[in-house]
Amino acid sequence: MPERYVLARWPDGTRQRIYSPSTVVEDYFSDDHEYAVADFVNRCRTALRIASDRVQQAYGFPCSRAAASLVQVEQHAVRHSTGAVTVEGIEA
């Protein structure tokens, strides 16, 4: 499967590289776009769930790396209840 990484910058300037096992993240995020923290987290949940489901369909088990990425996103979100997350890019 074609993996992608979402490059995100949190309101405090912290950068995060978020793994996805699928290109589906390209449907949910745009380069150089800001998302309110809650919107960003919801988009991550949706996109990473879909990506993990695609792995499940192809290989018979969900993607643990996508689940770990979501946990890391949610941990960052706890520290940033306001502000915006900037998607700096999506890389292969």
PDB file with one MODEL, atoms N, CA, C and O in Angstrom:
MODEL        1
ATOM      1  N   MET A   1       0.857  -1.176   0.000  1.00  0.00           N
ATOM      2  CA  MET A   1       0.000   0.000   0.000  1.00  0.00           C
ATOM      3  C   MET A   1       0.903   1.239   0.000  1.00  0.00           C
ATOM      4  O   MET A   1       1.983   1.231   0.589  1.00  0.00           O
ATOM      5  N   PRO A   2       0.450   2.286  -0.659  1.00  0.00           N
ATOM      6  CA  PRO A   2       1.262   3.513  -0.729  1.00  0.00           C
ATOM      7  C   PRO A   2       1.136   4.353   0.542  1.00  0.00           C
ATOM      8  O   PRO A   2       0.134   5.040   0.742  1.00  0.00           O
ATOM      9  N   GLU A   3       2.136   4.293   1.381  1.00  0.00           N
ATOM     10  CA  GLU A   3       2.067   5.038   2.631  1.00  0.00           C
ATOM     11  C   GLU A   3       2.324   6.521   2.414  1.00  0.00           C
ATOM     12  O   GLU A   3       2.980   6.926   1.454  1.00  0.00           O
ATOM     13  N   ARG A   4       1.791   7.319   3.333  1.00  0.00           N
ATOM     14  CA  ARG A   4       1.964   8.763   3.315  1.00  0.00           C
ATOM     15  C   ARG A   4       2.230   9.232   4.741  1.00  0.00           C
ATOM     16  O   ARG A   4       1.893   8.558   5.715  1.00  0.00           O
ATOM     17  N   TYR A   5       2.844  10.403   4.830  1.00  0.00           N
ATOM     18  CA  TYR A   5       3.080  11.070   6.110  1.00  0.00           C
ATOM     19  C   TYR A   5       2.504  12.466   6.027  1.00  0.00           C
ATOM     20  O   TYR A   5       2.800  13.214   5.095  1.00  0.00           O
ATOM     21  N   VAL A   6       1.682  12.816   6.998  1.00  0.00           N
ATOM     22  CA  VAL A   6       1.153  14.170   7.110  1.00  0.00           C
ATOM     23  C   VAL A   6       2.110  14.934   8.020  1.00  0.00           C
ATOM     24  O   VAL A   6       2.376  14.513   9.146  1.00  0.00           O
ATOM     25  N   LEU A   7       2.618  16.041   7.533  1.00  0.00           N
ATOM     26  CA  LEU A   7       3.547  16.868   8.299  1.00  0.00           C
ATOM     27  C   LEU A   7       2.751  18.004   8.926  1.00  0.00           C
ATOM     28  O   LEU A   7       2.285  18.909   8.233  1.00  0.00           O
ATOM     29  N   ALA A   8       2.603  17.946  10.240  1.00  0.00           N
ATOM     30  CA  ALA A   8       1.748  18.896  10.951  1.00  0.00           C
ATOM     31  C   ALA A   8       2.557  19.748  11.925  1.00  0.00           C
ATOM     32  O   ALA A   8       3.527  19.286  12.525  1.00  0.00           O
ATOM     33  N   ARG A   9       2.133  21.007  12.066  1.00  0.00           N
ATOM     34  CA  ARG A   9       2.720  21.905  13.060  1.00  0.00           C
ATOM     35  C   ARG A   9       1.609  22.348  14.001  1.00  0.00           C
ATOM     36  O   ARG A   9       0.623  22.949  13.575  1.00  0.00           O
ATOM     37  N   TRP A  10       1.779  22.047  15.281  1.00  0.00           N
ATOM     38  CA  TRP A  10       0.798  22.363  16.309  1.00  0.00           C
ATOM     39  C   TRP A  10       0.905  23.834  16.701  1.00  0.00           C
ATOM     40  O   TRP A  10       1.893  24.489  16.370  1.00  0.00           O
ATOM     41  N   PRO A  11      -0.105  24.365  17.406  1.00  0.00           N
ATOM     42  CA  PRO A  11      -0.106  25.797  17.741  1.00  0.00           C
ATOM     43  C   PRO A  11       1.149  26.290  18.481  1.00  0.00           C
ATOM     44  O   PRO A  11       1.513  27.459  18.356  1.00  0.00           O
ATOM     45  N   ASP A  12       1.801  25.426  19.238  1.00  0.00           N
ATOM     46  CA  ASP A  12       3.007  25.848  19.961  1.00  0.00           C
ATOM     47  C   ASP A  12       4.280  25.713  19.115  1.00  0.00           C
ATOM     48  O   ASP A  12       5.383  25.954  19.605  1.00  0.00           O
ATOM     49  N   GLY A  13       4.122  25.330  17.857  1.00  0.00           N
ATOM     50  CA  GLY A  13       5.266  25.181  16.963  1.00  0.00           C
ATOM     51  C   GLY A  13       5.827  23.767  16.888  1.00  0.00           C
ATOM     52  O   GLY A  13       6.688  23.487  16.055  1.00  0.00           O
ATOM     53  N   THR A  14       5.350  22.877  17.746  1.00  0.00           N
ATOM     54  CA  THR A  14       5.790  21.482  17.716  1.00  0.00           C
ATOM     55  C   THR A  14       5.400  20.868  16.378  1.00  0.00           C
ATOM     56  O   THR A  14       4.289  21.067  15.887  1.00  0.00           O
ATOM     57  N   ARG A  15       6.331  20.119  15.798  1.00  0.00           N
ATOM     58  CA  ARG A  15       6.053  19.446  14.524  1.00  0.00           C
ATOM     59  C   ARG A  15       5.833  17.955  14.770  1.00  0.00           C
ATOM     60  O   ARG A  15       6.450  17.354  15.650  1.00  0.00           O
ATOM     61  N   GLN A  16       4.949  17.382  13.982  1.00  0.00           N
ATOM     62  CA  GLN A  16       4.636  15.965  14.090  1.00  0.00           C
ATOM     63  C   GLN A  16       4.536  15.374  12.691  1.00  0.00           C
ATOM     64  O   GLN A  16       3.979  15.988  11.781  1.00  0.00           O
ATOM     65  N   ARG A  17       5.078  14.184  12.537  1.00  0.00           N
ATOM     66  CA  ARG A  17       5.005  13.430  11.273  1.00  0.00           C
ATOM     67  C   ARG A  17       4.052  12.262  11.515  1.00  0.00           C
ATOM     68  O   ARG A  17       4.364  11.351  12.282  1.00  0.00           O
ATOM     69  N   ILE A  18       2.896  12.293  10.863  1.00  0.00           N
ATOM     70  CA  ILE A  18       1.812  11.345  11.128  1.00  0.00           C
ATOM     71  C   ILE A  18       1.763  10.310  10.006  1.00  0.00           C
ATOM     72  O   ILE A  18       1.597  10.655   8.836  1.00  0.00           O
ATOM     73  N   TYR A  19       1.908   9.053  10.374  1.00  0.00           N
ATOM     74  CA  TYR A  19       1.943   7.948   9.416  1.00  0.00           C
ATOM     75  C   TYR A  19       0.538   7.523   9.004  1.00  0.00           C
ATOM     76  O   TYR A  19      -0.367   7.420   9.831  1.00  0.00           O
ATOM     77  N   SER A  20       0.382   7.282   7.712  1.00  0.00           N
ATOM     78  CA  SER A  20      -0.825   6.663   7.177  1.00  0.00           C
ATOM     79  C   SER A  20      -0.406   5.577   6.190  1.00  0.00           C
ATOM     80  O   SER A  20       0.481   5.808   5.368  1.00  0.00           O
ATOM     81  N   PRO A  21      -1.019   4.404   6.253  1.00  0.00           N
ATOM     82  CA  PRO A  21      -0.684   3.339   5.303  1.00  0.00           C
ATOM     83  C   PRO A  21      -1.376   3.520   3.955  1.00  0.00           C
ATOM     84  O   PRO A  21      -1.300   2.641   3.096  1.00  0.00           O
ATOM     85  N   SER A  22      -2.045   4.647   3.765  1.00  0.00           N
ATOM     86  CA  SER A  22      -2.844   4.848   2.554  1.00  0.00           C
ATOM     87  C   SER A  22      -2.808   6.304   2.121  1.00  0.00           C
ATOM     88  O   SER A  22      -2.537   7.198   2.922  1.00  0.00           O
ATOM     89  N   THR A  23      -3.084   6.527   0.858  1.00  0.00           N
ATOM     90  CA  THR A  23      -3.170   7.887   0.322  1.00  0.00           C
ATOM     91  C   THR A  23      -4.461   8.600   0.724  1.00  0.00           C
ATOM     92  O   THR A  23      -4.651   9.762   0.366  1.00  0.00           O
ATOM     93  N   VAL A  24      -5.335   7.941   1.448  1.00  0.00           N
ATOM     94  CA  VAL A  24      -6.619   8.548   1.823  1.00  0.00           C
ATOM     95  C   VAL A  24      -6.423   9.865   2.562  1.00  0.00           C
ATOM     96  O   VAL A  24      -7.306  10.721   2.515  1.00  0.00           O
ATOM     97  N   VAL A  25      -5.304  10.054   3.239  1.00  0.00           N
ATOM     98  CA  VAL A  25      -5.075  11.322   3.947  1.00  0.00           C
ATOM     99  C   VAL A  25      -5.075  12.510   2.986  1.00  0.00           C
ATOM    100  O   VAL A  25      -5.364  13.639   3.384  1.00  0.00           O
ATOM    101  N   GLU A  26      -4.750  12.251   1.731  1.00  0.00           N
ATOM    102  CA  GLU A  26      -4.753  13.326   0.732  1.00  0.00           C
ATOM    103  C   GLU A  26      -6.167  13.851   0.476  1.00  0.00           C
ATOM    104  O   GLU A  26      -6.334  14.968  -0.016  1.00  0.00           O
ATOM    105  N   ASP A  27      -7.182  13.053   0.805  1.00  0.00           N
ATOM    106  CA  ASP A  27      -8.582  13.479   0.670  1.00  0.00           C
ATOM    107  C   ASP A  27      -9.028  14.333   1.852  1.00  0.00           C
ATOM    108  O   ASP A  27     -10.045  15.019   1.763  1.00  0.00           O
ATOM    109  N   TYR A  28      -8.292  14.303   2.946  1.00  0.00           N
ATOM    110  CA  TYR A  28      -8.701  14.980   4.177  1.00  0.00           C
ATOM    111  C   TYR A  28      -7.837  16.177   4.549  1.00  0.00           C
ATOM    112  O   TYR A  28      -8.244  17.001   5.369  1.00  0.00           O
ATOM    113  N   PHE A  29      -6.647  16.284   3.955  1.00  0.00           N
ATOM    114  CA  PHE A  29      -5.727  17.366   4.296  1.00  0.00           C
ATOM    115  C   PHE A  29      -5.148  18.000   3.039  1.00  0.00           C
ATOM    116  O   PHE A  29      -4.960  17.334   2.021  1.00  0.00           O
ATOM    117  N   SER A  30      -4.870  19.285   3.124  1.00  0.00           N
ATOM    118  CA  SER A  30      -4.240  20.022   2.034  1.00  0.00           C
ATOM    119  C   SER A  30      -2.958  20.658   2.545  1.00  0.00           C
ATOM    120  O   SER A  30      -2.878  21.081   3.698  1.00  0.00           O
ATOM    121  N   ASP A  31      -1.960  20.722   1.679  1.00  0.00           N
ATOM    122  CA  ASP A  31      -0.697  21.383   2.016  1.00  0.00           C
ATOM    123  C   ASP A  31      -0.936  22.839   2.385  1.00  0.00           C
ATOM    124  O   ASP A  31      -1.795  23.509   1.811  1.00  0.00           O
ATOM    125  N   ASP A  32      -0.161  23.313   3.353  1.00  0.00           N
ATOM    126  CA  ASP A  32      -0.202  24.722   3.765  1.00  0.00           C
ATOM    127  C   ASP A  32      -1.605  25.184   4.147  1.00  0.00           C
ATOM    128  O   ASP A  32      -2.001  26.309   3.845  1.00  0.00           O
ATOM    129  N   HIS A  33      -2.345  24.313   4.807  1.00  0.00           N
ATOM    130  CA  HIS A  33      -3.701  24.648   5.239  1.00  0.00           C
ATOM    131  C   HIS A  33      -3.780  24.527   6.754  1.00  0.00           C
ATOM    132  O   HIS A  33      -3.192  23.621   7.344  1.00  0.00           O
ATOM    133  N   GLU A  34      -4.515  25.450   7.382  1.00  0.00           N
ATOM    134  CA  GLU A  34      -4.718  25.403   8.830  1.00  0.00           C
ATOM    135  C   GLU A  34      -6.077  24.789   9.143  1.00  0.00           C
ATOM    136  O   GLU A  34      -7.071  25.034   8.459  1.00  0.00           O
ATOM    137  N   TYR A  35      -6.082  23.977  10.207  1.00  0.00           N
ATOM    138  CA  TYR A  35      -7.305  23.347  10.687  1.00  0.00           C
ATOM    139  C   TYR A  35      -7.419  23.620  12.180  1.00  0.00           C
ATOM    140  O   TYR A  35      -6.430  23.510  12.905  1.00  0.00           O
ATOM    141  N   ALA A  36      -8.600  23.971  12.642  1.00  0.00           N
ATOM    142  CA  ALA A  36      -8.817  24.080  14.081  1.00  0.00           C
ATOM    143  C   ALA A  36      -8.434  22.736  14.706  1.00  0.00           C
ATOM    144  O   ALA A  36      -8.618  21.687  14.087  1.00  0.00           O
ATOM    145  N   VAL A  37      -7.909  22.769  15.917  1.00  0.00           N
ATOM    146  CA  VAL A  37      -7.408  21.542  16.551  1.00  0.00           C
ATOM    147  C   VAL A  37      -8.461  20.436  16.518  1.00  0.00           C
ATOM    148  O   VAL A  37      -8.164  19.313  16.109  1.00  0.00           O
ATOM    149  N   ALA A  38      -9.686  20.741  16.943  1.00  0.00           N
ATOM    150  CA  ALA A  38     -10.737  19.711  16.979  1.00  0.00           C
ATOM    151  C   ALA A  38     -11.021  19.156  15.582  1.00  0.00           C
ATOM    152  O   ALA A  38     -11.205  17.949  15.423  1.00  0.00           O
ATOM    153  N   ASP A  39     -11.057  20.021  14.579  1.00  0.00           N
ATOM    154  CA  ASP A  39     -11.288  19.582  13.205  1.00  0.00           C
ATOM    155  C   ASP A  39     -10.136  18.695  12.734  1.00  0.00           C
ATOM    156  O   ASP A  39     -10.359  17.660  12.106  1.00  0.00           O
ATOM    157  N   PHE A  40      -8.909  19.105  13.040  1.00  0.00           N
ATOM    158  CA  PHE A  40      -7.747  18.315  12.651  1.00  0.00           C
ATOM    159  C   PHE A  40      -7.807  16.914  13.255  1.00  0.00           C
ATOM    160  O   PHE A  40      -7.561  15.927  12.561  1.00  0.00           O
ATOM    161  N   VAL A  41      -8.129  16.826  14.531  1.00  0.00           N
ATOM    162  CA  VAL A  41      -8.203  15.530  15.208  1.00  0.00           C
ATOM    163  C   VAL A  41      -9.308  14.678  14.580  1.00  0.00           C
ATOM    164  O   VAL A  41      -9.108  13.487  14.339  1.00  0.00           O
ATOM    165  N   ASN A  42     -10.453  15.270  14.318  1.00  0.00           N
ATOM    166  CA  ASN A  42     -11.550  14.513  13.697  1.00  0.00           C
ATOM    167  C   ASN A  42     -11.178  14.015  12.310  1.00  0.00           C
ATOM    168  O   ASN A  42     -11.508  12.886  11.944  1.00  0.00           O
ATOM    169  N   ARG A  43     -10.490  14.854  11.531  1.00  0.00           N
ATOM    170  CA  ARG A  43     -10.046  14.434  10.210  1.00  0.00           C
ATOM    171  C   ARG A  43      -9.036  13.279  10.317  1.00  0.00           C
ATOM    172  O   ARG A  43      -9.075  12.330   9.533  1.00  0.00           O
ATOM    173  N   CYS A  44      -8.139  13.379  11.296  1.00  0.00           N
ATOM    174  CA  CYS A  44      -7.176  12.287  11.516  1.00  0.00           C
ATOM    175  C   CYS A  44      -7.893  10.998  11.872  1.00  0.00           C
ATOM    176  O   CYS A  44      -7.579   9.937  11.333  1.00  0.00           O
ATOM    177  N   ARG A  45      -8.854  11.088  12.779  1.00  0.00           N
ATOM    178  CA  ARG A  45      -9.598   9.883  13.176  1.00  0.00           C
ATOM    179  C   ARG A  45     -10.246   9.223  11.971  1.00  0.00           C
ATOM    180  O   ARG A  45     -10.144   8.011  11.783  1.00  0.00           O
ATOM    181  N   THR A  46     -10.908  10.025  11.163  1.00  0.00           N
ATOM    182  CA  THR A  46     -11.604   9.481  10.000  1.00  0.00           C
ATOM    183  C   THR A  46     -10.624   8.897   8.986  1.00  0.00           C
ATOM    184  O   THR A  46     -10.774   7.754   8.556  1.00  0.00           O
ATOM    185  N   ALA A  47      -9.625   9.684   8.609  1.00  0.00           N
ATOM    186  CA  ALA A  47      -8.682   9.243   7.577  1.00  0.00           C
ATOM    187  C   ALA A  47      -7.888   8.019   8.017  1.00  0.00           C
ATOM    188  O   ALA A  47      -7.710   7.082   7.237  1.00  0.00           O
ATOM    189  N   LEU A  48      -7.412   8.019   9.258  1.00  0.00           N
ATOM    190  CA  LEU A  48      -6.608   6.883   9.722  1.00  0.00           C
ATOM    191  C   LEU A  48      -7.456   5.634   9.938  1.00  0.00           C
ATOM    192  O   LEU A  48      -6.961   4.517   9.788  1.00  0.00           O
ATOM    193  N   ARG A  49      -8.725   5.810  10.288  1.00  0.00           N
ATOM    194  CA  ARG A  49      -9.624   4.650  10.396  1.00  0.00           C
ATOM    195  C   ARG A  49      -9.833   4.031   9.016  1.00  0.00           C
ATOM    196  O   ARG A  49      -9.761   2.812   8.857  1.00  0.00           O
ATOM    197  N   ILE A  50     -10.092   4.875   8.026  1.00  0.00           N
ATOM    198  CA  ILE A  50     -10.272   4.373   6.662  1.00  0.00           C
ATOM    199  C   ILE A  50      -9.005   3.678   6.179  1.00  0.00           C
ATOM    200  O   ILE A  50      -9.067   2.597   5.593  1.00  0.00           O
ATOM    201  N   ALA A  51      -7.862   4.298   6.425  1.00  0.00           N
ATOM    202  CA  ALA A  51      -6.578   3.711   6.012  1.00  0.00           C
ATOM    203  C   ALA A  51      -6.361   2.358   6.676  1.00  0.00           C
ATOM    204  O   ALA A  51      -5.945   1.400   6.024  1.00  0.00           O
ATOM    205  N   SER A  52      -6.642   2.281   7.966  1.00  0.00           N
ATOM    206  CA  SER A  52      -6.474   1.023   8.687  1.00  0.00           C
ATOM    207  C   SER A  52      -7.451  -0.040   8.183  1.00  0.00           C
ATOM    208  O   SER A  52      -7.106  -1.218   8.092  1.00  0.00           O
ATOM    209  N   ASP A  53      -8.663   0.386   7.858  1.00  0.00           N
ATOM    210  CA  ASP A  53      -9.648  -0.548   7.307  1.00  0.00           C
ATOM    211  C   ASP A  53      -9.186  -1.116   5.961  1.00  0.00           C
ATOM    212  O   ASP A  53      -9.447  -2.277   5.645  1.00  0.00           O
ATOM    213  N   ARG A  54      -8.502  -0.289   5.179  1.00  0.00           N
ATOM    214  CA  ARG A  54      -7.971  -0.768   3.897  1.00  0.00           C
ATOM    215  C   ARG A  54      -6.903  -1.842   4.121  1.00  0.00           C
ATOM    216  O   ARG A  54      -6.834  -2.824   3.381  1.00  0.00           O
ATOM    217  N   VAL A  55      -6.078  -1.647   5.140  1.00  0.00           N
ATOM    218  CA  VAL A  55      -5.075  -2.662   5.488  1.00  0.00           C
ATOM    219  C   VAL A  55      -5.792  -3.941   5.927  1.00  0.00           C
ATOM    220  O   VAL A  55      -5.407  -5.043   5.535  1.00  0.00           O
ATOM    221  N   GLN A  56      -6.830  -3.783   6.737  1.00  0.00           N
ATOM    222  CA  GLN A  56      -7.614  -4.939   7.213  1.00  0.00           C
ATOM    223  C   GLN A  56      -8.165  -5.730   6.028  1.00  0.00           C
ATOM    224  O   GLN A  56      -8.091  -6.958   6.007  1.00  0.00           O
ATOM    225  N   GLN A  57      -8.713  -5.026   5.050  1.00  0.00           N
ATOM    226  CA  GLN A  57      -9.279  -5.701   3.878  1.00  0.00           C
ATOM    227  C   GLN A  57      -8.202  -6.418   3.063  1.00  0.00           C
ATOM    228  O   GLN A  57      -8.431  -7.511   2.544  1.00  0.00           O
ATOM    229  N   ALA A  58      -7.043  -5.804   2.955  1.00  0.00           N
ATOM    230  CA  ALA A  58      -5.978  -6.379   2.123  1.00  0.00           C
ATOM    231  C   ALA A  58      -5.214  -7.499   2.813  1.00  0.00           C
ATOM    232  O   ALA A  58      -4.830  -8.475   2.169  1.00  0.00           O
ATOM    233  N   TYR A  59      -4.985  -7.368   4.134  1.00  0.00           N
ATOM    234  CA  TYR A  59      -4.086  -8.289   4.825  1.00  0.00           C
ATOM    235  C   TYR A  59      -4.721  -9.068   5.982  1.00  0.00           C
ATOM    236  O   TYR A  59      -4.103  -9.967   6.552  1.00  0.00           O
ATOM    237  N   GLY A  60      -5.956  -8.711   6.315  1.00  0.00           N
ATOM    238  CA  GLY A  60      -6.647  -9.455   7.363  1.00  0.00           C
ATOM    239  C   GLY A  60      -6.426  -8.939   8.776  1.00  0.00           C
ATOM    240  O   GLY A  60      -6.896  -9.554   9.733  1.00  0.00           O
ATOM    241  N   PHE A  61      -5.725  -7.828   8.927  1.00  0.00           N
ATOM    242  CA  PHE A  61      -5.518  -7.235  10.255  1.00  0.00           C
ATOM    243  C   PHE A  61      -5.401  -5.722  10.092  1.00  0.00           C
ATOM    244  O   PHE A  61      -4.934  -5.247   9.057  1.00  0.00           O
ATOM    245  N   PRO A  62      -5.823  -4.958  11.108  1.00  0.00           N
ATOM    246  CA  PRO A  62      -5.737  -3.494  11.013  1.00  0.00           C
ATOM    247  C   PRO A  62      -4.296  -3.007  11.133  1.00  0.00           C
ATOM    248  O   PRO A  62      -3.408  -3.765  11.524  1.00  0.00           O
ATOM    249  N   CYS A  63      -4.076  -1.762  10.801  1.00  0.00           N
ATOM    250  CA  CYS A  63      -2.736  -1.177  10.825  1.00  0.00           C
ATOM    251  C   CYS A  63      -2.420  -0.611  12.213  1.00  0.00           C
ATOM    252  O   CYS A  63      -3.011   0.381  12.638  1.00  0.00           O
ATOM    253  N   SER A  64      -1.502  -1.242  12.896  1.00  0.00           N
ATOM    254  CA  SER A  64      -1.132  -0.785  14.243  1.00  0.00           C
ATOM    255  C   SER A  64      -0.386   0.549  14.198  1.00  0.00           C
ATOM    256  O   SER A  64      -0.471   1.333  15.144  1.00  0.00           O
ATOM    257  N   ARG A  65       0.337   0.815  13.120  1.00  0.00           N
ATOM    258  CA  ARG A  65       1.047   2.102  13.018  1.00  0.00           C
ATOM    259  C   ARG A  65       0.067   3.261  12.848  1.00  0.00           C
ATOM    260  O   ARG A  65       0.307   4.350  13.369  1.00  0.00           O
ATOM    261  N   ALA A  66      -1.020   3.043  12.135  1.00  0.00           N
ATOM    262  CA  ALA A  66      -2.050   4.079  12.002  1.00  0.00           C
ATOM    263  C   ALA A  66      -2.696   4.341  13.357  1.00  0.00           C
ATOM    264  O   ALA A  66      -2.957   5.490  13.713  1.00  0.00           O
ATOM    265  N   ALA A  67      -2.953   3.280  14.108  1.00  0.00           N
ATOM    266  CA  ALA A  67      -3.522   3.436  15.451  1.00  0.00           C
ATOM    267  C   ALA A  67      -2.562   4.195  16.366  1.00  0.00           C
ATOM    268  O   ALA A  67      -2.985   5.053  17.141  1.00  0.00           O
ATOM    269  N   ALA A  68      -1.272   3.880  16.275  1.00  0.00           N
ATOM    270  CA  ALA A  68      -0.271   4.577  17.089  1.00  0.00           C
ATOM    271  C   ALA A  68      -0.190   6.049  16.697  1.00  0.00           C
ATOM    272  O   ALA A  68      -0.041   6.911  17.562  1.00  0.00           O
ATOM    273  N   SER A  69      -0.286   6.342  15.412  1.00  0.00           N
ATOM    274  CA  SER A  69      -0.285   7.735  14.961  1.00  0.00           C
ATOM    275  C   SER A  69      -1.456   8.503  15.550  1.00  0.00           C
ATOM    276  O   SER A  69      -1.306   9.641  15.993  1.00  0.00           O
ATOM    277  N   LEU A  70      -2.621   7.873  15.550  1.00  0.00           N
ATOM    278  CA  LEU A  70      -3.803   8.529  16.099  1.00  0.00           C
ATOM    279  C   LEU A  70      -3.635   8.796  17.592  1.00  0.00           C
ATOM    280  O   LEU A  70      -4.020   9.863  18.070  1.00  0.00           O
ATOM    281  N   VAL A  71      -3.078   7.863  18.325  1.00  0.00           N
ATOM    282  CA  VAL A  71      -2.824   8.075  19.754  1.00  0.00           C
ATOM    283  C   VAL A  71      -1.920   9.288  19.951  1.00  0.00           C
ATOM    284  O   VAL A  71      -2.172  10.110  20.833  1.00  0.00           O
ATOM    285  N   GLN A  72      -0.885   9.406  19.152  1.00  0.00           N
ATOM    286  CA  GLN A  72       0.027  10.546  19.266  1.00  0.00           C
ATOM    287  C   GLN A  72      -0.676  11.857  18.932  1.00  0.00           C
ATOM    288  O   GLN A  72      -0.447  12.866  19.599  1.00  0.00           O
ATOM    289  N   VAL A  73      -1.524  11.857  17.917  1.00  0.00           N
ATOM    290  CA  VAL A  73      -2.297  13.051  17.577  1.00  0.00           C
ATOM    291  C   VAL A  73      -3.185  13.449  18.751  1.00  0.00           C
ATOM    292  O   VAL A  73      -3.238  14.619  19.129  1.00  0.00           O
ATOM    293  N   GLU A  74      -3.876  12.478  19.321  1.00  0.00           N
ATOM    294  CA  GLU A  74      -4.774  12.772  20.435  1.00  0.00           C
ATOM    295  C   GLU A  74      -4.007  13.278  21.654  1.00  0.00           C
ATOM    296  O   GLU A  74      -4.512  14.130  22.386  1.00  0.00           O
ATOM    297  N   GLN A  75      -2.812  12.775  21.882  1.00  0.00           N
ATOM    298  CA  GLN A  75      -1.987  13.263  22.986  1.00  0.00           C
ATOM    299  C   GLN A  75      -1.579  14.722  22.762  1.00  0.00           C
ATOM    300  O   GLN A  75      -1.600  15.522  23.697  1.00  0.00           O
ATOM    301  N   HIS A  76      -1.214  15.062  21.542  1.00  0.00           N
ATOM    302  CA  HIS A  76      -0.890  16.457  21.235  1.00  0.00           C
ATOM    303  C   HIS A  76      -2.124  17.338  21.425  1.00  0.00           C
ATOM    304  O   HIS A  76      -2.021  18.441  21.961  1.00  0.00           O
ATOM    305  N   ALA A  77      -3.268  16.866  20.998  1.00  0.00           N
ATOM    306  CA  ALA A  77      -4.495  17.661  21.064  1.00  0.00           C
ATOM    307  C   ALA A  77      -4.875  18.009  22.495  1.00  0.00           C
ATOM    308  O   ALA A  77      -5.436  19.076  22.739  1.00  0.00           O
ATOM    309  N   VAL A  78      -4.581  17.136  23.436  1.00  0.00           N
ATOM    310  CA  VAL A  78      -4.892  17.405  24.847  1.00  0.00           C
ATOM    311  C   VAL A  78      -4.169  18.675  25.312  1.00  0.00           C
ATOM    312  O   VAL A  78      -4.701  19.445  26.111  1.00  0.00           O
ATOM    313  N   ARG A  79      -2.963  18.879  24.804  1.00  0.00           N
ATOM    314  CA  ARG A  79      -2.165  20.047  25.190  1.00  0.00           C
ATOM    315  C   ARG A  79      -2.538  21.304  24.407  1.00  0.00           C
ATOM    316  O   ARG A  79      -2.099  22.401  24.752  1.00  0.00           O
ATOM    317  N   HIS A  80      -3.338  21.154  23.363  1.00  0.00           N
ATOM    318  CA  HIS A  80      -3.670  22.276  22.476  1.00  0.00           C
ATOM    319  C   HIS A  80      -5.173  22.317  22.219  1.00  0.00           C
ATOM    320  O   HIS A  80      -5.633  21.948  21.139  1.00  0.00           O
ATOM    321  N   SER A  81      -5.923  22.759  23.200  1.00  0.00           N
ATOM    322  CA  SER A  81      -7.376  22.771  23.039  1.00  0.00           C
ATOM    323  C   SER A  81      -7.858  23.912  22.140  1.00  0.00           C
ATOM    324  O   SER A  81      -8.985  23.884  21.647  1.00  0.00           O
ATOM    325  N   THR A  82      -7.003  24.912  21.931  1.00  0.00           N
ATOM    326  CA  THR A  82      -7.366  26.025  21.051  1.00  0.00           C
ATOM    327  C   THR A  82      -6.268  26.203  20.005  1.00  0.00           C
ATOM    328  O   THR A  82      -5.203  25.590  20.078  1.00  0.00           O
ATOM    329  N   GLY A  83      -6.559  27.050  19.043  1.00  0.00           N
ATOM    330  CA  GLY A  83      -5.572  27.323  18.007  1.00  0.00           C
ATOM    331  C   GLY A  83      -5.787  26.457  16.792  1.00  0.00           C
ATOM    332  O   GLY A  83      -6.810  25.790  16.643  1.00  0.00           O
ATOM    333  N   ALA A  84      -4.778  26.489  15.916  1.00  0.00           N
ATOM    334  CA  ALA A  84      -4.886  25.762  14.652  1.00  0.00           C
ATOM    335  C   ALA A  84      -3.649  24.916  14.412  1.00  0.00           C
ATOM    336  O   ALA A  84      -2.542  25.268  14.819  1.00  0.00           O
ATOM    337  N   VAL A  85      -3.861  23.801  13.747  1.00  0.00           N
ATOM    338  CA  VAL A  85      -2.792  22.922  13.305  1.00  0.00           C
ATOM    339  C   VAL A  85      -2.573  23.217  11.826  1.00  0.00           C
ATOM    340  O   VAL A  85      -3.524  23.234  11.044  1.00  0.00           O
ATOM    341  N   THR A  86      -1.332  23.449  11.447  1.00  0.00           N
ATOM    342  CA  THR A  86      -1.003  23.701  10.049  1.00  0.00           C
ATOM    343  C   THR A  86      -0.435  22.433   9.420  1.00  0.00           C
ATOM    344  O   THR A  86       0.532  21.859   9.922  1.00  0.00           O
ATOM    345  N   VAL A  87      -1.038  22.007   8.332  1.00  0.00           N
ATOM    346  CA  VAL A  87      -0.487  20.889   7.571  1.00  0.00           C
ATOM    347  C   VAL A  87       0.547  21.490   6.638  1.00  0.00           C
ATOM    348  O   VAL A  87       0.208  22.206   5.696  1.00  0.00           O
ATOM    349  N   GLU A  88       1.796  21.195   6.905  1.00  0.00           N
ATOM    350  CA  GLU A  88       2.895  21.752   6.110  1.00  0.00           C
ATOM    351  C   GLU A  88       3.152  20.963   4.836  1.00  0.00           C
ATOM    352  O   GLU A  88       3.822  21.450   3.924  1.00  0.00           O
ATOM    353  N   GLY A  89       2.628  19.762   4.771  1.00  0.00           N
ATOM    354  CA  GLY A  89       2.790  18.959   3.577  1.00  0.00           C
ATOM    355  C   GLY A  89       2.384  17.535   3.801  1.00  0.00           C
ATOM    356  O   GLY A  89       2.120  17.117   4.928  1.00  0.00           O
ATOM    357  N   ILE A  90       2.335  16.786   2.717  1.00  0.00           N
ATOM    358  CA  ILE A  90       2.093  15.345   2.749  1.00  0.00           C
ATOM    359  C   ILE A  90       3.192  14.725   1.908  1.00  0.00           C
ATOM    360  O   ILE A  90       3.382  15.091   0.749  1.00  0.00           O
ATOM    361  N   GLU A  91       3.908  13.792   2.492  1.00  0.00           N
ATOM    362  CA  GLU A  91       5.029  13.192   1.764  1.00  0.00           C
ATOM    363  C   GLU A  91       4.866  11.686   1.665  1.00  0.00           C
ATOM    364  O   GLU A  91       4.203  11.050   2.484  1.00  0.00           O
ATOM    365  N   ALA A  92       5.486  11.147   0.648  1.00  0.00           N
ATOM    366  CA  ALA A  92       5.460   9.702   0.426  1.00  0.00           C
ATOM    367  C   ALA A  92       6.575   9.042   1.200  1.00  0.00           C
ATOM    368  O   ALA A  92       6.725   7.822   1.147  1.00  0.00           O
TER     369      ALA A  92
ENDMDL
END
